[in-house]
Amino acid sequence: MIQVIHRALNILELLAENTKSDVSLSEIADTLHLNHSTCANILKTLVNRDYVEQVKFKGNYRLGYMAHQLANSNPYDTRLINVSKLPLEILMNEINETIILSKIQNDKRVLLKEINCNHEVQVKTSSESSVYKATTGRVILAHYSPKEFEDFFQRVGLPSKEEWPEVETKLDLVKLLNDIRKDQFAFSHNNHVIGLATPIYINNKIYASLGIYLPDIRFGASEKVNMINALKRTANTINNELKLIH
């Protein structure tokens, strides 16, 4: 038995048992009876390989996207995450707000990647959400073909008031989605949370969306301009990189 591999797998199994909460270094080391520095070194390697993700604000740990990929492998997801890694880090250093990559799966907005800011007050996103409620979900839905949209609508129906307050009829929904598609950008402001999102394409087809979420107390006029520009610039970088590998 190779001990370091055994320990790394124990760490992954522990994090897999705690998917609803982040786990601190101390909790991991104490639970698995590991020396804290040894545990930290193993975690550092797992983070570098994206099997574990470190939450910047608290320094805690959770499963990374590569661990999820082993269970539900999707080559497009892997390519997108690999291509996005550096641009997202640059974006985080520039704006210091929560950044997410999302896609639609089984009529839900699902999280592919999240990078947290280091503000004490920050927005945390759920791993799965209503497509209508999520700004990133709206962007993807806006780029569906007429048939794709109609099929989705037949399954899901209209959004609730909580999910999308501005929508009362199907006509409202179509108009707002058309506006998003035209602008290549979605904006939401609900419960003091600002959401910004823009599309990501693979093979010239909508695949995912890049979003920024933050409390409205940090969203003044100058921040708005800077964040929208940074978001669109980062999405363009990712989209251009994805074109090069297809």
C-alpha positions as CSV (number, residue, x, y, z in Angstrom):
1,M,0.0,0.0,0.0
2,I,1.3,3.4,-1.0
3,Q,0.6,5.5,2.1
4,V,0.3,9.0,0.5
5,I,-2.2,7.7,-2.1
6,H,-4.2,6.0,0.7
7,R,-4.3,9.3,2.6
8,A,-5.3,11.3,-0.5
9,L,-8.2,9.0,-1.2
10,N,-9.3,9.2,2.4
11,I,-9.4,13.0,2.1
12,L,-11.5,12.8,-1.1
13,E,-13.9,10.4,0.5
14,L,-14.2,12.7,3.6
15,L,-15.0,15.7,1.4
16,A,-17.5,13.6,-0.6
17,E,-19.4,12.9,2.6
18,N,-19.6,16.6,3.3
19,T,-20.8,18.0,0.0
20,K,-23.2,20.5,1.7
21,S,-20.5,22.2,3.7
22,D,-16.8,23.1,3.4
23,V,-14.3,21.4,5.6
24,S,-11.4,23.0,7.4
25,L,-7.8,21.7,7.3
26,S,-8.0,21.0,11.1
27,E,-11.2,19.0,10.6
28,I,-9.7,16.9,7.8
29,A,-6.5,16.3,9.6
30,D,-8.0,15.5,13.0
31,T,-10.7,13.2,11.5
32,L,-8.2,11.2,9.5
33,H,-5.5,11.3,12.2
34,L,-3.0,13.1,10.0
35,N,-0.3,15.5,10.8
36,H,-1.5,18.9,9.9
37,S,1.5,19.8,7.7
38,T,1.2,16.4,5.9
39,C,-2.5,17.0,5.3
40,A,-1.8,20.5,4.0
41,N,0.7,19.2,1.5
42,I,-1.6,16.5,0.2
43,L,-4.4,19.1,-0.1
44,K,-2.1,21.5,-1.9
45,T,-1.5,18.8,-4.6
46,L,-5.2,17.9,-4.9
47,V,-6.1,21.6,-5.2
48,N,-3.4,22.1,-7.9
49,R,-4.9,19.1,-9.8
50,D,-8.5,20.5,-9.3
51,Y,-9.7,17.4,-7.4
52,V,-10.2,19.7,-4.4
53,E,-11.2,23.3,-4.3
54,Q,-10.2,25.7,-1.6
55,V,-12.7,28.4,-0.6
56,K,-10.7,31.6,-0.5
57,F,-12.7,33.5,2.1
58,K,-12.5,30.8,4.8
59,G,-9.6,28.7,3.5
60,N,-11.8,25.5,3.8
61,Y,-12.0,22.7,1.3
62,R,-14.5,20.9,-0.8
63,L,-14.5,18.6,-3.8
64,G,-13.2,20.1,-7.0
65,Y,-14.5,19.8,-10.5
66,M,-12.2,16.9,-11.5
67,A,-13.5,14.7,-8.7
68,H,-17.0,15.3,-10.1
69,Q,-15.8,14.6,-13.6
70,L,-14.6,11.1,-12.6
71,A,-18.2,10.3,-11.7
72,N,-19.9,12.1,-14.6
73,S,-17.3,12.6,-17.3
74,N,-18.1,15.1,-20.0
75,P,-15.2,16.1,-22.3
76,Y,-16.8,19.5,-23.0
77,D,-16.9,20.3,-19.3
78,T,-13.3,19.4,-18.9
79,R,-12.2,21.4,-21.9
80,L,-14.1,24.4,-20.7
81,I,-12.8,24.3,-17.1
82,N,-9.2,23.8,-18.3
83,V,-9.4,26.7,-20.8
84,S,-11.2,28.9,-18.2
85,K,-8.8,28.4,-15.3
86,L,-6.3,31.2,-16.0
87,P,-8.9,33.8,-17.3
88,L,-11.1,33.2,-14.2
89,E,-8.1,33.7,-11.9
90,I,-7.3,37.0,-13.7
91,L,-10.9,38.1,-13.4
92,M,-11.0,37.3,-9.7
93,N,-7.8,39.3,-9.1
94,E,-9.4,42.2,-10.9
95,I,-12.9,42.3,-9.4
96,N,-12.7,40.2,-6.2
97,E,-16.3,39.0,-6.4
98,T,-17.9,35.6,-6.7
99,I,-17.4,34.1,-10.2
100,I,-19.2,31.1,-11.6
101,L,-19.4,29.0,-14.7
102,S,-22.8,27.3,-15.2
103,K,-24.6,25.2,-17.7
104,I,-28.2,23.8,-18.0
105,Q,-28.6,20.1,-17.3
106,N,-31.9,18.3,-16.7
107,D,-33.7,21.7,-16.9
108,K,-31.7,23.1,-14.0
109,R,-28.8,25.5,-13.8
110,V,-25.9,23.5,-12.5
111,L,-22.6,24.8,-11.3
112,L,-19.4,23.8,-13.1
113,K,-17.0,26.1,-11.3
114,E,-17.2,28.7,-8.5
115,I,-14.5,31.0,-7.3
116,N,-15.3,32.9,-4.1
117,C,-14.1,36.4,-3.2
118,N,-12.4,37.2,0.1
119,H,-14.9,39.8,1.3
120,E,-16.6,39.1,4.6
121,V,-20.0,39.6,3.0
122,Q,-20.2,37.6,-0.2
123,V,-22.7,35.7,-2.4
124,K,-22.6,31.9,-2.3
125,T,-24.3,30.1,-5.1
126,S,-26.0,26.7,-4.9
127,S,-24.8,23.7,-7.0
128,E,-28.2,23.5,-8.6
129,S,-30.9,26.2,-9.2
130,S,-33.9,27.2,-11.3
131,V,-32.9,28.2,-14.8
132,Y,-35.2,31.2,-14.5
133,K,-33.9,32.4,-11.2
134,A,-30.2,32.2,-12.1
135,T,-28.9,35.0,-14.2
136,T,-26.4,32.5,-15.8
137,G,-29.3,30.2,-16.6
138,R,-31.3,33.0,-18.3
139,V,-28.3,33.7,-20.6
140,I,-28.2,30.1,-21.8
141,L,-31.9,29.8,-22.2
142,A,-31.9,33.0,-24.3
143,H,-29.7,31.3,-26.8
144,Y,-31.8,28.2,-27.2
145,S,-33.3,27.6,-30.7
146,P,-37.0,28.1,-30.9
147,K,-37.6,24.4,-30.7
148,E,-35.3,24.0,-27.7
149,F,-37.0,26.8,-25.9
150,E,-40.5,25.4,-26.7
151,D,-39.5,22.0,-25.4
152,F,-38.1,23.5,-22.3
153,F,-41.2,25.7,-21.8
154,Q,-43.5,22.7,-22.2
155,R,-41.7,20.9,-19.4
156,V,-41.1,23.8,-17.0
157,G,-43.8,26.4,-17.7
158,L,-43.6,30.0,-16.6
159,P,-41.3,31.2,-13.9
160,S,-42.8,31.9,-10.5
161,K,-42.7,35.5,-9.1
162,E,-39.8,34.6,-6.9
163,E,-37.8,33.1,-9.9
164,W,-38.4,36.0,-12.3
165,P,-40.6,38.9,-11.0
166,E,-40.8,40.7,-14.3
167,V,-42.4,37.8,-16.1
168,E,-46.1,37.3,-16.0
169,T,-46.9,35.8,-19.5
170,K,-45.1,33.8,-22.1
171,L,-44.9,36.9,-24.2
172,D,-43.0,38.7,-21.4
173,L,-40.6,35.7,-21.1
174,V,-39.9,35.6,-24.8
175,K,-39.3,39.4,-25.0
176,L,-36.9,39.4,-22.1
177,L,-35.0,36.4,-23.4
178,N,-34.7,38.1,-26.8
179,D,-33.3,41.2,-25.2
180,I,-30.7,39.1,-23.4
181,R,-29.8,37.3,-26.6
182,K,-29.4,40.7,-28.4
183,D,-27.3,42.2,-25.7
184,Q,-25.2,39.0,-25.1
185,F,-25.7,39.9,-21.4
186,A,-28.1,39.4,-18.5
187,F,-28.5,41.5,-15.4
188,S,-30.6,40.7,-12.3
189,H,-31.1,42.5,-9.0
190,N,-33.1,40.4,-6.4
191,N,-32.9,40.3,-2.6
192,H,-29.9,42.7,-2.6
193,V,-27.9,40.4,-4.9
194,I,-26.6,41.5,-8.2
195,G,-26.2,39.0,-11.0
196,L,-24.3,39.5,-14.2
197,A,-23.9,36.9,-16.9
198,T,-22.7,36.4,-20.5
199,P,-22.6,33.4,-22.8
200,I,-19.9,30.8,-23.5
201,Y,-19.9,28.9,-26.7
202,I,-18.5,25.5,-27.8
203,N,-18.6,24.6,-31.5
204,N,-20.5,27.8,-32.2
205,K,-23.3,26.7,-30.0
206,I,-24.3,28.0,-26.5
207,Y,-22.9,25.7,-23.9
208,A,-22.5,27.6,-20.7
209,S,-22.4,31.0,-19.2
210,L,-20.0,33.1,-17.1
211,G,-21.4,35.0,-14.2
212,I,-20.5,37.4,-11.4
213,Y,-22.6,37.6,-8.2
214,L,-22.2,40.2,-5.5
215,P,-24.1,42.2,-2.9
216,D,-25.7,45.4,-4.2
217,I,-23.9,47.4,-1.6
218,R,-20.7,47.0,-3.7
219,F,-22.3,47.8,-7.0
220,G,-22.0,51.5,-7.7
221,A,-21.9,53.2,-11.1
222,S,-18.1,52.8,-11.6
223,E,-18.2,49.2,-10.4
224,K,-21.0,48.4,-12.8
225,V,-19.0,49.6,-15.8
226,N,-15.8,47.9,-14.7
227,M,-17.4,44.6,-13.9
228,I,-19.5,44.4,-17.1
229,N,-16.4,45.1,-19.2
230,A,-14.3,42.6,-17.3
231,L,-16.9,40.0,-17.5
232,K,-17.3,40.4,-21.3
233,R,-13.6,40.5,-21.9
234,T,-13.1,37.3,-19.9
235,A,-15.9,35.5,-21.8
236,N,-14.3,36.6,-25.1
237,T,-11.0,35.2,-24.0
238,I,-12.5,31.9,-23.1
239,N,-14.6,31.7,-26.3
240,N,-11.6,32.5,-28.4
241,E,-9.5,29.8,-26.6
242,L,-12.3,27.3,-27.1
243,K,-12.3,28.0,-30.8
244,L,-8.6,27.1,-31.1
245,I,-9.1,23.6,-29.7
246,H,-11.9,22.6,-32.0
